[in-house]
Structures are given as C-alpha cells and as structure tokens.
Amino acid sequence: MNELCPSCGLPFSREEGYFTGAMYISYTLAVAGIAAIAALLYLTVASRWSLTAVLAAASVLFTPLVPASFRFARVLWIHIDRTLEP
Ligand SMILES: [Zn+2]
C-alpha cells in the first residue's frame, strides 16, 4: 500500500495500527456478502441443501471477492475516519 495518496498526498497510515478498525468493516462486508450469496444459492439451486452446506458453498464462492472486500473496507475506514476526525 502506498504511504501517500499519489493523487492528493493524503497519508494513508496516520498511526501504528491505523487500519485495525477496517477489520471490523471487512468482517461486516464478508458476513453480508456470504449471507447474500447463501440466500441466492438457497433460492436458486440449493433449496434442498442443509444450512451448513449452503453456508460452506457461499463461503467458497465469496473467497475470490476477499481482496476487493479488504481494499473496500480500508477505503470506507479512511472515509469514516476523515469524516469524524478531519
Ligand atoms: Zn487522494
């Protein structure tokens, strides 16, 4: 990750452990994404599967989205932090 934004010069890491809060956002995004995929699976092809099987399949299908979710969580964290403490 860049230390400064190449466009505006904003320092991304303001202090040690700055992005710890982004982990909570990332977790929330993952839970929401897996729940959405599980619901979609259940409504389409997996209506007779057990809940465990549906959640396992949804987790596997969500795995390729983890890098995007990780970065999006950091972006959201920076926006929340800049809004609350400019
Ligand atoms: Zn910028």
PDB file of the backbone (N, CA, C, O) and the ligand in Angstrom, with CONECT records:
HET     ZN  A 101       1
ATOM      1  N   MET A   1       0.842  -1.178   0.000  1.00  0.00           N
ATOM      2  CA  MET A   1       0.000   0.000   0.000  1.00  0.00           C
ATOM      3  C   MET A   1       0.887   1.241   0.000  1.00  0.00           C
ATOM      4  O   MET A   1       1.897   1.282   0.702  1.00  0.00           O
ATOM      5  N   ASN A   2       0.516   2.242  -0.778  1.00  0.00           N
ATOM      6  CA  ASN A   2       1.281   3.491  -0.811  1.00  0.00           C
ATOM      7  C   ASN A   2       1.223   4.198   0.546  1.00  0.00           C
ATOM      8  O   ASN A   2       0.227   4.117   1.264  1.00  0.00           O
ATOM      9  N   GLU A   3       2.334   4.905   0.884  1.00  0.00           N
ATOM     10  CA  GLU A   3       2.316   5.673   2.127  1.00  0.00           C
ATOM     11  C   GLU A   3       1.480   6.937   1.973  1.00  0.00           C
ATOM     12  O   GLU A   3       0.799   7.367   2.904  1.00  0.00           O
ATOM     13  N   LEU A   4       1.546   7.533   0.760  1.00  0.00           N
ATOM     14  CA  LEU A   4       0.767   8.747   0.484  1.00  0.00           C
ATOM     15  C   LEU A   4      -0.113   8.488  -0.728  1.00  0.00           C
ATOM     16  O   LEU A   4       0.241   7.692  -1.597  1.00  0.00           O
ATOM     17  N   CYS A   5      -1.256   9.156  -0.788  1.00  0.00           N
ATOM     18  CA  CYS A   5      -2.110   9.069  -1.968  1.00  0.00           C
ATOM     19  C   CYS A   5      -1.365   9.721  -3.133  1.00  0.00           C
ATOM     20  O   CYS A   5      -0.951  10.875  -3.026  1.00  0.00           O
ATOM     21  N   PRO A   6      -1.186   8.991  -4.257  1.00  0.00           N
ATOM     22  CA  PRO A   6      -0.448   9.565  -5.385  1.00  0.00           C
ATOM     23  C   PRO A   6      -1.180  10.750  -6.023  1.00  0.00           C
ATOM     24  O   PRO A   6      -0.573  11.522  -6.765  1.00  0.00           O
ATOM     25  N   SER A   7      -2.447  10.897  -5.746  1.00  0.00           N
ATOM     26  CA  SER A   7      -3.229  11.968  -6.343  1.00  0.00           C
ATOM     27  C   SER A   7      -3.230  13.234  -5.487  1.00  0.00           C
ATOM     28  O   SER A   7      -2.960  14.322  -5.996  1.00  0.00           O
ATOM     29  N   CYS A   8      -3.532  13.103  -4.186  1.00  0.00           N
ATOM     30  CA  CYS A   8      -3.692  14.290  -3.342  1.00  0.00           C
ATOM     31  C   CYS A   8      -2.684  14.368  -2.202  1.00  0.00           C
ATOM     32  O   CYS A   8      -2.648  15.376  -1.496  1.00  0.00           O
ATOM     33  N   GLY A   9      -1.848  13.319  -1.997  1.00  0.00           N
ATOM     34  CA  GLY A   9      -0.831  13.371  -0.962  1.00  0.00           C
ATOM     35  C   GLY A   9      -1.321  13.024   0.429  1.00  0.00           C
ATOM     36  O   GLY A   9      -0.561  13.153   1.389  1.00  0.00           O
ATOM     37  N   LEU A  10      -2.561  12.588   0.572  1.00  0.00           N
ATOM     38  CA  LEU A  10      -3.089  12.208   1.891  1.00  0.00           C
ATOM     39  C   LEU A  10      -2.303  11.029   2.441  1.00  0.00           C
ATOM     40  O   LEU A  10      -2.191  10.003   1.770  1.00  0.00           O
ATOM     41  N   PRO A  11      -1.740  11.152   3.682  1.00  0.00           N
ATOM     42  CA  PRO A  11      -1.055   9.991   4.276  1.00  0.00           C
ATOM     43  C   PRO A  11      -2.070   8.914   4.644  1.00  0.00           C
ATOM     44  O   PRO A  11      -3.009   9.172   5.397  1.00  0.00           O
ATOM     45  N   PHE A  12      -1.881   7.697   4.110  1.00  0.00           N
ATOM     46  CA  PHE A  12      -2.835   6.621   4.361  1.00  0.00           C
ATOM     47  C   PHE A  12      -2.704   6.064   5.769  1.00  0.00           C
ATOM     48  O   PHE A  12      -3.708   5.728   6.397  1.00  0.00           O
ATOM     49  N   SER A  13      -1.493   5.961   6.268  1.00  0.00           N
ATOM     50  CA  SER A  13      -1.287   5.389   7.592  1.00  0.00           C
ATOM     51  C   SER A  13      -0.968   6.513   8.567  1.00  0.00           C
ATOM     52  O   SER A  13       0.159   7.004   8.622  1.00  0.00           O
ATOM     53  N   ARG A  14      -1.966   6.907   9.326  1.00  0.00           N
ATOM     54  CA  ARG A  14      -1.797   8.053  10.210  1.00  0.00           C
ATOM     55  C   ARG A  14      -1.084   7.673  11.501  1.00  0.00           C
ATOM     56  O   ARG A  14      -0.448   8.522  12.124  1.00  0.00           O
ATOM     57  N   GLU A  15      -1.178   6.402  11.915  1.00  0.00           N
ATOM     58  CA  GLU A  15      -0.520   5.931  13.133  1.00  0.00           C
ATOM     59  C   GLU A  15      -0.410   4.417  13.073  1.00  0.00           C
ATOM     60  O   GLU A  15      -1.025   3.769  12.225  1.00  0.00           O
ATOM     61  N   GLU A  16       0.384   3.858  13.986  1.00  0.00           N
ATOM     62  CA  GLU A  16       0.540   2.401  14.049  1.00  0.00           C
ATOM     63  C   GLU A  16      -0.819   1.749  14.330  1.00  0.00           C
ATOM     64  O   GLU A  16      -1.539   2.173  15.234  1.00  0.00           O
ATOM     65  N   GLY A  17      -1.156   0.738  13.567  1.00  0.00           N
ATOM     66  CA  GLY A  17      -2.430   0.047  13.781  1.00  0.00           C
ATOM     67  C   GLY A  17      -3.631   0.824  13.292  1.00  0.00           C
ATOM     68  O   GLY A  17      -4.758   0.574  13.719  1.00  0.00           O
ATOM     69  N   TYR A  18      -3.392   1.765  12.398  1.00  0.00           N
ATOM     70  CA  TYR A  18      -4.469   2.650  11.945  1.00  0.00           C
ATOM     71  C   TYR A  18      -5.624   1.868  11.321  1.00  0.00           C
ATOM     72  O   TYR A  18      -6.787   2.220  11.513  1.00  0.00           O
ATOM     73  N   PHE A  19      -5.309   0.813  10.579  1.00  0.00           N
ATOM     74  CA  PHE A  19      -6.345   0.097   9.842  1.00  0.00           C
ATOM     75  C   PHE A  19      -6.973  -1.048  10.633  1.00  0.00           C
ATOM     76  O   PHE A  19      -7.667  -1.883  10.055  1.00  0.00           O
ATOM     77  N   THR A  20      -6.742  -1.100  11.937  1.00  0.00           N
ATOM     78  CA  THR A  20      -7.386  -2.125  12.754  1.00  0.00           C
ATOM     79  C   THR A  20      -8.905  -2.008  12.667  1.00  0.00           C
ATOM     80  O   THR A  20      -9.615  -3.012  12.617  1.00  0.00           O
ATOM     81  N   GLY A  21      -9.388  -0.782  12.649  1.00  0.00           N
ATOM     82  CA  GLY A  21     -10.835  -0.572  12.551  1.00  0.00           C
ATOM     83  C   GLY A  21     -11.409  -1.066  11.242  1.00  0.00           C
ATOM     84  O   GLY A  21     -12.581  -1.436  11.172  1.00  0.00           O
ATOM     85  N   ALA A  22     -10.581  -1.076  10.191  1.00  0.00           N
ATOM     86  CA  ALA A  22     -11.050  -1.567   8.894  1.00  0.00           C
ATOM     87  C   ALA A  22     -11.357  -3.057   8.941  1.00  0.00           C
ATOM     88  O   ALA A  22     -12.131  -3.560   8.127  1.00  0.00           O
ATOM     89  N   MET A  23     -10.751  -3.767   9.893  1.00  0.00           N
ATOM     90  CA  MET A  23     -11.037  -5.200  10.016  1.00  0.00           C
ATOM     91  C   MET A  23     -12.494  -5.429  10.383  1.00  0.00           C
ATOM     92  O   MET A  23     -13.103  -6.395   9.923  1.00  0.00           O
ATOM     93  N   TYR A  24     -13.061  -4.552  11.206  1.00  0.00           N
ATOM     94  CA  TYR A  24     -14.470  -4.704  11.586  1.00  0.00           C
ATOM     95  C   TYR A  24     -15.370  -4.474  10.374  1.00  0.00           C
ATOM     96  O   TYR A  24     -16.372  -5.164  10.187  1.00  0.00           O
ATOM     97  N   ILE A  25     -14.996  -3.498   9.564  1.00  0.00           N
ATOM     98  CA  ILE A  25     -15.761  -3.229   8.339  1.00  0.00           C
ATOM     99  C   ILE A  25     -15.624  -4.405   7.385  1.00  0.00           C
ATOM    100  O   ILE A  25     -16.603  -4.835   6.775  1.00  0.00           O
ATOM    101  N   SER A  26     -14.408  -4.923   7.259  1.00  0.00           N
ATOM    102  CA  SER A  26     -14.173  -6.065   6.381  1.00  0.00           C
ATOM    103  C   SER A  26     -14.997  -7.270   6.828  1.00  0.00           C
ATOM    104  O   SER A  26     -15.580  -7.977   6.007  1.00  0.00           O
ATOM    105  N   TYR A  27     -15.036  -7.490   8.132  1.00  0.00           N
ATOM    106  CA  TYR A  27     -15.825  -8.603   8.672  1.00  0.00           C
ATOM    107  C   TYR A  27     -17.303  -8.419   8.347  1.00  0.00           C
ATOM    108  O   TYR A  27     -17.982  -9.364   7.944  1.00  0.00           O
ATOM    109  N   THR A  28     -17.797  -7.192   8.527  1.00  0.00           N
ATOM    110  CA  THR A  28     -19.206  -6.908   8.230  1.00  0.00           C
ATOM    111  C   THR A  28     -19.508  -7.133   6.751  1.00  0.00           C
ATOM    112  O   THR A  28     -20.537  -7.712   6.401  1.00  0.00           O
ATOM    113  N   LEU A  29     -18.596  -6.667   5.879  1.00  0.00           N
ATOM    114  CA  LEU A  29     -18.782  -6.870   4.439  1.00  0.00           C
ATOM    115  C   LEU A  29     -18.798  -8.360   4.101  1.00  0.00           C
ATOM    116  O   LEU A  29     -19.609  -8.809   3.290  1.00  0.00           O
ATOM    117  N   ALA A  30     -17.907  -9.119   4.721  1.00  0.00           N
ATOM    118  CA  ALA A  30     -17.842 -10.554   4.441  1.00  0.00           C
ATOM    119  C   ALA A  30     -19.117 -11.258   4.883  1.00  0.00           C
ATOM    120  O   ALA A  30     -19.661 -12.082   4.147  1.00  0.00           O
ATOM    121  N   VAL A  31     -19.594 -10.939   6.076  1.00  0.00           N
ATOM    122  CA  VAL A  31     -20.827 -11.573   6.571  1.00  0.00           C
ATOM    123  C   VAL A  31     -21.999 -11.225   5.652  1.00  0.00           C
ATOM    124  O   VAL A  31     -22.797 -12.095   5.304  1.00  0.00           O
ATOM    125  N   ALA A  32     -22.099  -9.954   5.260  1.00  0.00           N
ATOM    126  CA  ALA A  32     -23.190  -9.541   4.374  1.00  0.00           C
ATOM    127  C   ALA A  32     -23.073 -10.229   3.014  1.00  0.00           C
ATOM    128  O   ALA A  32     -24.074 -10.680   2.458  1.00  0.00           O
ATOM    129  N   GLY A  33     -21.857 -10.309   2.480  1.00  0.00           N
ATOM    130  CA  GLY A  33     -21.650 -10.945   1.188  1.00  0.00           C
ATOM    131  C   GLY A  33     -21.966 -12.426   1.217  1.00  0.00           C
ATOM    132  O   GLY A  33     -22.617 -12.946   0.310  1.00  0.00           O
ATOM    133  N   ILE A  34     -21.507 -13.108   2.258  1.00  0.00           N
ATOM    134  CA  ILE A  34     -21.771 -14.545   2.366  1.00  0.00           C
ATOM    135  C   ILE A  34     -23.266 -14.792   2.566  1.00  0.00           C
ATOM    136  O   ILE A  34     -23.819 -15.739   2.007  1.00  0.00           O
ATOM    137  N   ALA A  35     -23.917 -13.948   3.357  1.00  0.00           N
ATOM    138  CA  ALA A  35     -25.363 -14.104   3.563  1.00  0.00           C
ATOM    139  C   ALA A  35     -26.120 -13.897   2.253  1.00  0.00           C
ATOM    140  O   ALA A  35     -27.064 -14.629   1.954  1.00  0.00           O
ATOM    141  N   ALA A  36     -25.702 -12.895   1.473  1.00  0.00           N
ATOM    142  CA  ALA A  36     -26.375 -12.625   0.195  1.00  0.00           C
ATOM    143  C   ALA A  36     -26.180 -13.789  -0.779  1.00  0.00           C
ATOM    144  O   ALA A  36     -27.122 -14.209  -1.452  1.00  0.00           O
ATOM    145  N   ILE A  37     -24.954 -14.306  -0.847  1.00  0.00           N
ATOM    146  CA  ILE A  37     -24.684 -15.438  -1.745  1.00  0.00           C
ATOM    147  C   ILE A  37     -25.449 -16.674  -1.272  1.00  0.00           C
ATOM    148  O   ILE A  37     -25.992 -17.418  -2.089  1.00  0.00           O
ATOM    149  N   ALA A  38     -25.492 -16.895   0.051  1.00  0.00           N
ATOM    150  CA  ALA A  38     -26.221 -18.052   0.587  1.00  0.00           C
ATOM    151  C   ALA A  38     -27.705 -17.943   0.259  1.00  0.00           C
ATOM    152  O   ALA A  38     -28.331 -18.935  -0.114  1.00  0.00           O
ATOM    153  N   ALA A  39     -28.267 -16.757   0.394  1.00  0.00           N
ATOM    154  CA  ALA A  39     -29.684 -16.572   0.067  1.00  0.00           C
ATOM    155  C   ALA A  39     -29.930 -16.834  -1.412  1.00  0.00           C
ATOM    156  O   ALA A  39     -30.910 -17.477  -1.787  1.00  0.00           O
ATOM    157  N   LEU A  40     -29.030 -16.329  -2.243  1.00  0.00           N
ATOM    158  CA  LEU A  40     -29.155 -16.543  -3.694  1.00  0.00           C
ATOM    159  C   LEU A  40     -29.053 -18.032  -4.036  1.00  0.00           C
ATOM    160  O   LEU A  40     -29.822 -18.545  -4.849  1.00  0.00           O
ATOM    161  N   LEU A  41     -28.100 -18.714  -3.410  1.00  0.00           N
ATOM    162  CA  LEU A  41     -27.963 -20.154  -3.631  1.00  0.00           C
ATOM    163  C   LEU A  41     -29.227 -20.894  -3.199  1.00  0.00           C
ATOM    164  O   LEU A  41     -29.741 -21.748  -3.922  1.00  0.00           O
ATOM    165  N   TYR A  42     -29.717 -20.553  -2.010  1.00  0.00           N
ATOM    166  CA  TYR A  42     -30.895 -21.242  -1.475  1.00  0.00           C
ATOM    167  C   TYR A  42     -32.103 -21.035  -2.380  1.00  0.00           C
ATOM    168  O   TYR A  42     -32.890 -21.958  -2.586  1.00  0.00           O
ATOM    169  N   LEU A  43     -32.251 -19.833  -2.917  1.00  0.00           N
ATOM    170  CA  LEU A  43     -33.415 -19.520  -3.755  1.00  0.00           C
ATOM    171  C   LEU A  43     -33.292 -20.094  -5.165  1.00  0.00           C
ATOM    172  O   LEU A  43     -34.286 -20.176  -5.888  1.00  0.00           O
ATOM    173  N   THR A  44     -32.085 -20.490  -5.561  1.00  0.00           N
ATOM    174  CA  THR A  44     -31.929 -20.985  -6.935  1.00  0.00           C
ATOM    175  C   THR A  44     -31.634 -22.488  -6.976  1.00  0.00           C
ATOM    176  O   THR A  44     -32.504 -23.274  -7.349  1.00  0.00           O
ATOM    177  N   VAL A  45     -30.437 -22.888  -6.603  1.00  0.00           N
ATOM    178  CA  VAL A  45     -30.031 -24.288  -6.819  1.00  0.00           C
ATOM    179  C   VAL A  45     -29.925 -25.131  -5.552  1.00  0.00           C
ATOM    180  O   VAL A  45     -29.827 -26.355  -5.639  1.00  0.00           O
ATOM    181  N   ALA A  46     -29.943 -24.503  -4.375  1.00  0.00           N
ATOM    182  CA  ALA A  46     -29.614 -25.244  -3.165  1.00  0.00           C
ATOM    183  C   ALA A  46     -30.762 -25.305  -2.158  1.00  0.00           C
ATOM    184  O   ALA A  46     -30.517 -25.359  -0.953  1.00  0.00           O
ATOM    185  N   SER A  47     -31.994 -25.297  -2.626  1.00  0.00           N
ATOM    186  CA  SER A  47     -33.129 -25.263  -1.699  1.00  0.00           C
ATOM    187  C   SER A  47     -33.245 -26.543  -0.862  1.00  0.00           C
ATOM    188  O   SER A  47     -33.876 -26.535   0.195  1.00  0.00           O
ATOM    189  N   ARG A  48     -32.643 -27.633  -1.328  1.00  0.00           N
ATOM    190  CA  ARG A  48     -32.729 -28.885  -0.564  1.00  0.00           C
ATOM    191  C   ARG A  48     -31.449 -29.173   0.225  1.00  0.00           C
ATOM    192  O   ARG A  48     -31.346 -30.204   0.889  1.00  0.00           O
ATOM    193  N   TRP A  49     -30.476 -28.263   0.152  1.00  0.00           N
ATOM    194  CA  TRP A  49     -29.213 -28.458   0.876  1.00  0.00           C
ATOM    195  C   TRP A  49     -29.403 -28.093   2.351  1.00  0.00           C
ATOM    196  O   TRP A  49     -30.322 -27.354   2.703  1.00  0.00           O
ATOM    197  N   SER A  50     -28.528 -28.619   3.200  1.00  0.00           N
ATOM    198  CA  SER A  50     -28.550 -28.221   4.611  1.00  0.00           C
ATOM    199  C   SER A  50     -27.983 -26.805   4.733  1.00  0.00           C
ATOM    200  O   SER A  50     -27.272 -26.332   3.846  1.00  0.00           O
ATOM    201  N   LEU A  51     -28.304 -26.142   5.834  1.00  0.00           N
ATOM    202  CA  LEU A  51     -27.809 -24.781   6.061  1.00  0.00           C
ATOM    203  C   LEU A  51     -26.284 -24.749   6.063  1.00  0.00           C
ATOM    204  O   LEU A  51     -25.671 -23.822   5.532  1.00  0.00           O
ATOM    205  N   THR A  52     -25.677 -25.774   6.668  1.00  0.00           N
ATOM    206  CA  THR A  52     -24.214 -25.850   6.707  1.00  0.00           C
ATOM    207  C   THR A  52     -23.636 -25.925   5.299  1.00  0.00           C
ATOM    208  O   THR A  52     -22.656 -25.246   4.991  1.00  0.00           O
ATOM    209  N   ALA A  53     -24.235 -26.742   4.450  1.00  0.00           N
ATOM    210  CA  ALA A  53     -23.737 -26.892   3.078  1.00  0.00           C
ATOM    211  C   ALA A  53     -23.903 -25.589   2.297  1.00  0.00           C
ATOM    212  O   ALA A  53     -23.014 -25.205   1.536  1.00  0.00           O
ATOM    213  N   VAL A  54     -25.036 -24.907   2.481  1.00  0.00           N
ATOM    214  CA  VAL A  54     -25.275 -23.640   1.773  1.00  0.00           C
ATOM    215  C   VAL A  54     -24.253 -22.597   2.218  1.00  0.00           C
ATOM    216  O   VAL A  54     -23.686 -21.884   1.391  1.00  0.00           O
ATOM    217  N   LEU A  55     -24.021 -22.513   3.535  1.00  0.00           N
ATOM    218  CA  LEU A  55     -23.053 -21.528   4.047  1.00  0.00           C
ATOM    219  C   LEU A  55     -21.629 -21.866   3.605  1.00  0.00           C
ATOM    220  O   LEU A  55     -20.842 -20.969   3.301  1.00  0.00           O
ATOM    221  N   ALA A  56     -21.299 -23.155   3.568  1.00  0.00           N
ATOM    222  CA  ALA A  56     -19.958 -23.549   3.113  1.00  0.00           C
ATOM    223  C   ALA A  56     -19.768 -23.186   1.643  1.00  0.00           C
ATOM    224  O   ALA A  56     -18.722 -22.657   1.266  1.00  0.00           O
ATOM    225  N   ALA A  57     -20.767 -23.465   0.814  1.00  0.00           N
ATOM    226  CA  ALA A  57     -20.672 -23.124  -0.607  1.00  0.00           C
ATOM    227  C   ALA A  57     -20.600 -21.609  -0.794  1.00  0.00           C
ATOM    228  O   ALA A  57     -19.836 -21.122  -1.628  1.00  0.00           O
ATOM    229  N   ALA A  58     -21.387 -20.869  -0.026  1.00  0.00           N
ATOM    230  CA  ALA A  58     -21.360 -19.403  -0.125  1.00  0.00           C
ATOM    231  C   ALA A  58     -19.996 -18.858   0.293  1.00  0.00           C
ATOM    232  O   ALA A  58     -19.498 -17.907  -0.310  1.00  0.00           O
ATOM    233  N   SER A  59     -19.393 -19.449   1.314  1.00  0.00           N
ATOM    234  CA  SER A  59     -18.068 -19.005   1.765  1.00  0.00           C
ATOM    235  C   SER A  59     -17.017 -19.246   0.690  1.00  0.00           C
ATOM    236  O   SER A  59     -16.151 -18.401   0.458  1.00  0.00           O
ATOM    237  N   VAL A  60     -17.095 -20.405   0.032  1.00  0.00           N
ATOM    238  CA  VAL A  60     -16.145 -20.714  -1.044  1.00  0.00           C
ATOM    239  C   VAL A  60     -16.333 -19.733  -2.198  1.00  0.00           C
ATOM    240  O   VAL A  60     -15.356 -19.236  -2.758  1.00  0.00           O
ATOM    241  N   LEU A  61     -17.591 -19.452  -2.555  1.00  0.00           N
ATOM    242  CA  LEU A  61     -17.858 -18.524  -3.652  1.00  0.00           C
ATOM    243  C   LEU A  61     -17.448 -17.092  -3.312  1.00  0.00           C
ATOM    244  O   LEU A  61     -17.128 -16.310  -4.207  1.00  0.00           O
ATOM    245  N   PHE A  62     -17.457 -16.744  -2.018  1.00  0.00           N
ATOM    246  CA  PHE A  62     -17.067 -15.390  -1.609  1.00  0.00           C
ATOM    247  C   PHE A  62     -15.548 -15.214  -1.602  1.00  0.00           C
ATOM    248  O   PHE A  62     -15.065 -14.086  -1.711  1.00  0.00           O
ATOM    249  N   THR A  63     -14.800 -16.284  -1.480  1.00  0.00           N
ATOM    250  CA  THR A  63     -13.341 -16.201  -1.343  1.00  0.00           C
ATOM    251  C   THR A  63     -12.655 -15.344  -2.415  1.00  0.00           C
ATOM    252  O   THR A  63     -11.773 -14.559  -2.067  1.00  0.00           O
ATOM    253  N   PRO A  64     -13.021 -15.458  -3.716  1.00  0.00           N
ATOM    254  CA  PRO A  64     -12.356 -14.589  -4.716  1.00  0.00           C
ATOM    255  C   PRO A  64     -12.638 -13.095  -4.505  1.00  0.00           C
ATOM    256  O   PRO A  64     -11.918 -12.248  -5.034  1.00  0.00           O
ATOM    257  N   LEU A  65     -13.675 -12.775  -3.740  1.00  0.00           N
ATOM    258  CA  LEU A  65     -14.022 -11.369  -3.510  1.00  0.00           C
ATOM    259  C   LEU A  65     -13.283 -10.773  -2.311  1.00  0.00           C
ATOM    260  O   LEU A  65     -13.397  -9.576  -2.046  1.00  0.00           O
ATOM    261  N   VAL A  66     -12.526 -11.603  -1.583  1.00  0.00           N
ATOM    262  CA  VAL A  66     -11.862 -11.128  -0.361  1.00  0.00           C
ATOM    263  C   VAL A  66     -10.879  -9.975  -0.632  1.00  0.00           C
ATOM    264  O   VAL A  66     -10.896  -8.997   0.115  1.00  0.00           O
ATOM    265  N   PRO A  67     -10.015 -10.047  -1.677  1.00  0.00           N
ATOM    266  CA  PRO A  67      -9.102  -8.907  -1.897  1.00  0.00           C
ATOM    267  C   PRO A  67      -9.843  -7.598  -2.146  1.00  0.00           C
ATOM    268  O   PRO A  67      -9.440  -6.554  -1.635  1.00  0.00           O
ATOM    269  N   ALA A  68     -10.917  -7.641  -2.922  1.00  0.00           N
ATOM    270  CA  ALA A  68     -11.696  -6.424  -3.178  1.00  0.00           C
ATOM    271  C   ALA A  68     -12.372  -5.945  -1.901  1.00  0.00           C
ATOM    272  O   ALA A  68     -12.410  -4.745  -1.629  1.00  0.00           O
ATOM    273  N   SER A  69     -12.902  -6.872  -1.119  1.00  0.00           N
ATOM    274  CA  SER A  69     -13.564  -6.532   0.144  1.00  0.00           C
ATOM    275  C   SER A  69     -12.574  -5.889   1.118  1.00  0.00           C
ATOM    276  O   SER A  69     -12.898  -4.923   1.808  1.00  0.00           O
ATOM    277  N   PHE A  70     -11.352  -6.452   1.159  1.00  0.00           N
ATOM    278  CA  PHE A  70     -10.286  -5.940   2.036  1.00  0.00           C
ATOM    279  C   PHE A  70      -9.961  -4.482   1.685  1.00  0.00           C
ATOM    280  O   PHE A  70      -9.872  -3.627   2.565  1.00  0.00           O
ATOM    281  N   ARG A  71      -9.785  -4.216   0.384  1.00  0.00           N
ATOM    282  CA  ARG A  71      -9.443  -2.854  -0.043  1.00  0.00           C
ATOM    283  C   ARG A  71     -10.613  -1.898   0.169  1.00  0.00           C
ATOM    284  O   ARG A  71     -10.422  -0.764   0.610  1.00  0.00           O
ATOM    285  N   PHE A  72     -11.825  -2.356  -0.145  1.00  0.00           N
ATOM    286  CA  PHE A  72     -13.000  -1.511   0.023  1.00  0.00           C
ATOM    287  C   PHE A  72     -13.194  -1.158   1.501  1.00  0.00           C
ATOM    288  O   PHE A  72     -13.593  -0.037   1.819  1.00  0.00           O
ATOM    289  N   ALA A  73     -12.917  -2.098   2.401  1.00  0.00           N
ATOM    290  CA  ALA A  73     -13.035  -1.832   3.842  1.00  0.00           C
ATOM    291  C   ALA A  73     -12.057  -0.744   4.273  1.00  0.00           C
ATOM    292  O   ALA A  73     -12.397   0.106   5.096  1.00  0.00           O
ATOM    293  N   ARG A  74     -10.830  -0.766   3.713  1.00  0.00           N
ATOM    294  CA  ARG A  74      -9.855   0.281   4.051  1.00  0.00           C
ATOM    295  C   ARG A  74     -10.307   1.643   3.543  1.00  0.00           C
ATOM    296  O   ARG A  74     -10.157   2.655   4.227  1.00  0.00           O
ATOM    297  N   VAL A  75     -10.864   1.656   2.333  1.00  0.00           N
ATOM    298  CA  VAL A  75     -11.375   2.915   1.774  1.00  0.00           C
ATOM    299  C   VAL A  75     -12.499   3.460   2.653  1.00  0.00           C
ATOM    300  O   VAL A  75     -12.525   4.649   2.973  1.00  0.00           O
ATOM    301  N   LEU A  76     -13.428   2.581   3.042  1.00  0.00           N
ATOM    302  CA  LEU A  76     -14.527   3.014   3.909  1.00  0.00           C
ATOM    303  C   LEU A  76     -13.989   3.522   5.246  1.00  0.00           C
ATOM    304  O   LEU A  76     -14.483   4.516   5.778  1.00  0.00           O
ATOM    305  N   TRP A  77     -12.973   2.838   5.790  1.00  0.00           N
ATOM    306  CA  TRP A  77     -12.401   3.224   7.071  1.00  0.00           C
ATOM    307  C   TRP A  77     -11.786   4.631   6.987  1.00  0.00           C
ATOM    308  O   TRP A  77     -11.980   5.454   7.882  1.00  0.00           O
ATOM    309  N   ILE A  78     -11.048   4.893   5.906  1.00  0.00           N
ATOM    310  CA  ILE A  78     -10.452   6.224   5.731  1.00  0.00           C
ATOM    311  C   ILE A  78     -11.549   7.281   5.649  1.00  0.00           C
ATOM    312  O   ILE A  78     -11.428   8.347   6.254  1.00  0.00           O
ATOM    313  N   HIS A  79     -12.617   6.994   4.907  1.00  0.00           N
ATOM    314  CA  HIS A  79     -13.703   7.975   4.780  1.00  0.00           C
ATOM    315  C   HIS A  79     -14.386   8.222   6.124  1.00  0.00           C
ATOM    316  O   HIS A  79     -14.674   9.367   6.472  1.00  0.00           O
ATOM    317  N   ILE A  80     -14.645   7.153   6.880  1.00  0.00           N
ATOM    318  CA  ILE A  80     -15.272   7.320   8.196  1.00  0.00           C
ATOM    319  C   ILE A  80     -14.360   8.127   9.107  1.00  0.00           C
ATOM    320  O   ILE A  80     -14.814   9.045   9.790  1.00  0.00           O
ATOM    321  N   ASP A  81     -13.049   7.783   9.120  1.00  0.00           N
ATOM    322  CA  ASP A  81     -12.099   8.483   9.984  1.00  0.00           C
ATOM    323  C   ASP A  81     -11.982   9.953   9.589  1.00  0.00           C
ATOM    324  O   ASP A  81     -11.977  10.828  10.454  1.00  0.00           O
ATOM    325  N   ARG A  82     -11.887  10.226   8.298  1.00  0.00           N
ATOM    326  CA  ARG A  82     -11.748  11.620   7.827  1.00  0.00           C
ATOM    327  C   ARG A  82     -13.014  12.427   8.096  1.00  0.00           C
ATOM    328  O   ARG A  82     -12.950  13.640   8.297  1.00  0.00           O
ATOM    329  N   THR A  83     -14.170  11.748   8.101  1.00  0.00           N
ATOM    330  CA  THR A  83     -15.426  12.437   8.397  1.00  0.00           C
ATOM    331  C   THR A  83     -15.514  12.775   9.893  1.00  0.00           C
ATOM    332  O   THR A  83     -15.915  13.878  10.263  1.00  0.00           O
ATOM    333  N   LEU A  84     -15.137  11.818  10.741  1.00  0.00           N
ATOM    334  CA  LEU A  84     -15.257  12.031  12.177  1.00  0.00           C
ATOM    335  C   LEU A  84     -14.131  12.874  12.744  1.00  0.00           C
ATOM    336  O   LEU A  84     -14.338  13.623  13.699  1.00  0.00           O
ATOM    337  N   GLU A  85     -12.917  12.758  12.156  1.00  0.00           N
ATOM    338  CA  GLU A  85     -11.748  13.480  12.664  1.00  0.00           C
ATOM    339  C   GLU A  85     -10.909  13.995  11.490  1.00  0.00           C
ATOM    340  O   GLU A  85      -9.877  13.410  11.161  1.00  0.00           O
ATOM    341  N   PRO A  86     -11.346  15.081  10.864  1.00  0.00           N
ATOM    342  CA  PRO A  86     -10.638  15.571   9.655  1.00  0.00           C
ATOM    343  C   PRO A  86      -9.192  15.997   9.917  1.00  0.00           C
ATOM    344  O   PRO A  86      -8.497  16.422   8.994  1.00  0.00           O
TER     345      PRO A  86
HETATM  346 ZN    ZN A 101      -6.172  11.142  -2.669  1.00  0.00          ZN2+
END
